[in-house]
Amino acid sequence: MKKLWIVIAVIAVALAGVIIGNKQRKAAVKTEQDGKVVVVINAGPKETDKVAVERLKTNIARFNKEYPNIEIRWTDRPYSPDSFATSMAGGTAEDVIGLWATEGYVAERGYALDLTEMINKWKYKDQVNHDVLKLFIRNGKIYGLPTDGYLMGLLYNKALFKKAGLVDADGNPDPPDTWEEFVRCARKLTNKKAGIAGFGIMGNGAEAGWGVLNWVWQAGGEFEQEVDGKWKAVFDSPEAAAAYTFVQNLKWKHDVLQSNLMLTSQDLQARFSAGQIGMLMAAQDRVTQLINQYGMKLSDIGVAILPAGPAGRANQMGGFFNIINPNSSPQVQEAAFKWITWNLLRSVKPETIREKADDLRKQKQIGNLTALPLFTGELDRVMRQTAKENSDVLIDYHEVWQEAVKYLHPEPSFFCQQLYSEYLGPALQEVLTNRNAEAGGLLRKAAKGFQERFLNMM
């Protein structure tokens, strides 16, 4: 009886999806007959969020000055990998779907429109940064366009570097370029008597697992891979074990970490700004927090690409992309592309940068540009120049991120929060608190548990 009810429920959900999908399509057709094409976007604000709703409406009004025959509607439904396939199959998915940078695999499953031809006809096609696009490129075809995102870099305290003699021939702070140089710098920066740690590591909760990603990639390891149509946990590799052992040695062999190993990123920022930590891994928005929240001087903050490991460089990235529903009508798809590219261009226009700078001045805050260099060429040059003209409130580390984006790695695609908090994080905590912990065994057990509990359920 229970199975029968489950079958009936599934059928009901599917029929509801078809009915809702048909209603959406009929609404769109009706509006088209009125002279407008309707484009529905996901992840919009809830109606109760009056400020966000007004902001979106203002943006739509600006868009309609250029494209008066396109009507933008929205749902407040965010992207969810758990329900996305069902919404696509049921015809209820929106026309423009904003999703995470980890979701490039949706192209292989037929859930994203091939944008290659549209992009090739686009005026700015030659200025799009293909290093960023590669996350949504499959077999030479482009399936998504970015909106914004972060890249992990190495923040270092310039004052501490100078005091430790870690400078180049010109006397400027000289951040590490390899794991070996990283250890050397961390050892020189560490001063236990003064309460200074060479490197601050996130050891608390999910952040512990999130923070270990770069080490594993730099060692040549991975976390999840699709094999014969099924996803496998692959962080039980010798490369991943080598990364964990390297971090373990930072504590037990080199003794360059802070005394309290179970700190969050916020804890580390407070100590970094107070001159108690020499280096830490962080995204670009942490720089503004160090200044706005903790009062650190911008002149004391250095930003560099992460050091290369045994397998080379790797820089973690996260962020958002837009895809277009392949089941929408051709007219809607074309209109959706105009909406996506209009917003993308607007984000780098001088007037947008100036508006952002003016808002920051009113708030007496410091801000930054997105770390992901979305464009190259003239578009990027003009945006950077405008930011430079407003450098009193806008900071930019363009050279660092332009180099880092060549080595970007998105976060794991599936169940990443559970992966961080229940598997990668506890394994890291064990090697940090137990000198004799064996990284390989910990990761084999963790990968097995993650596979059985999560990936096998897909």
C-alpha positions, 0 to 999 in steps of 0.5 A, a space after each residue: 500500500 505504501 508503494 502504491 501511495 508513493 507511485 500516486 504521489 509521483 504521478 500527481 507531482 509530474 502532472 502538476 508540473 506539466 499543468 504549471 508548465 503549460 500555464 507558464 507557456 500559455 501566459 508567455 504566448 498571450 504576452 507575445 501576442 500583446 507585443 512582448 516576450 516574457 522571460 522568467 528568471 529564477 532566484 529573484 527576491 521574495 515579495 517581502 524583501 521590499 528593498 531587493 524587489 525595488 532594486 530588481 524593478 529598477 534594473 528591469 526598468 533600465 533594461 526595458 529602455 533598451 528592450 521595451 518588447 521584453 517583459 522580465 518576471 521572476 520567481 524567488 526559487 533558488 537553484 537546487 540540484 535536488 529539484 532542478 531535474 524534476 523542474 526541467 522534466 515537468 516544464 516548470 523551470 524558468 527561462 533563465 536559471 542562475 546556478 553555482 559555478 560547480 554545476 557545469 555538468 548540467 550541459 552534459 545532461 541536456 539541461 542548458 541551451 548551447 549558447 555558442 552561436 549566440 555568443 559568436 554573434 554578440 558584439 563583445 564575444 572577443 572580450 569574454 574571458 574564456 578562462 572563466 567560461 571553461 567551467 561551462 564549456 563542453 566539447 568546445 560549446 559554451 553553455 553558461 555565462 558568469 555573473 560574479 564570483 570569488 577566487 581564493 588567494 593568499 593574504 599576507 601581512 606586509 608589516 610582518 613580512 618586512 619585520 621577518 626580512 621576507 623581502 625582495 631586492 627592492 625591499 618589498 614583501 616577497 610572498 611564497 611561490 611554492 609549498 617549500 617557500 611557504 614553509 620557509 616564510 611561515 617559519 620565519 614569521 612565527 614568533 610564539 613568544 610574541 603570539 604570532 603564527 606564520 599561517 592561520 588555518 581554519 579548523 572549525 566545522 565545515 570551514 575546515 573542510 572547505 579550507 583544505 580544498 586548495 591543498 588537495 588540488 595543488 597536490 594533484 588530488 580531486 574530490 568527486 568525479 563522474 565515472 561511467 555516468 556515476 559520481 565517485 568519491 575520489 579523495 582517498 587518493 595518495 595525492 589527497 593524503 599527501 596534502 593532508 600530511 603537508 598540513 599535518 606537518 605545518 602543525 607537528 613538524 614546523 609548528 607554524 599554526 595558531 595555538 587554537 586550531 579550531 578557529 573560524 575564518 572570522 576568528 582568523 581575520 581578527 587575529 590577522 588584522 591584529 598582527 598575530 597571523 602572517 598569512 591566511 587563505 581568503 577570498 577578495 571580499 575578506 580584504 574589505 572586511 579586514 578594513 571595514 570591520 577590523 580597522 586594518 590598514 590597506 597598506 599592510 595587506 598583501 594579496 598573492 596567488 596561492 603557492 604551487 604544490 607538487 602538481 602545480 597551481 590551483 585556486 579555488 573559485 566559487 560564484 554564479 553562472 546563468 544558463 538558458 532553458 533549452 525547452 523555452 521557445 526560440 524567441 524567449 531564448 533570444 530575449 533571455 540572452 539579451 537579459 543575461 548579456 545586458 546585466 553582464 555588460 552593465 556590471 563593468 560599465 563605468 557608470 555602474 562602477 561610479 554608482 558603487 563608489 558613490 554608495 560606498 562613500 555614503 556608507 563610509 566603507 571600502 569595497 572591491 571589484 569581483 575577483 573573476 575577470 569576466 572580460 578582457 580587452 577594452 571593456 576590462 581596461 575601462 572598468 579597471 581605470 574607472 575603479 582606479 579613479 575611485 581608489 579611495 573606496 574601491 580596491 582591485 588586485 587585477 594582476 593577481 586574479 588575472 593570473 589565478 583564474 588560469 588555475 581555477 577549480 570550482 568547489 565539488 558539485 554534490 553535497 559539498 556542505 556535508 562533504 566539508 562538515 562531516 568528512 573532510 573537516 573531521 579528517 583535517 581536525 584529526 591530523 591537526 590534533 593527533 601527531 600520529 594520525 595517518 592521513 591515508 586511512 582517515 581519507 579512505 574511511 571518509 571517502 567510503 562513508 561519503 560515497 555510501 551515504 550520499 553519492 550512491 543515493 543519486 
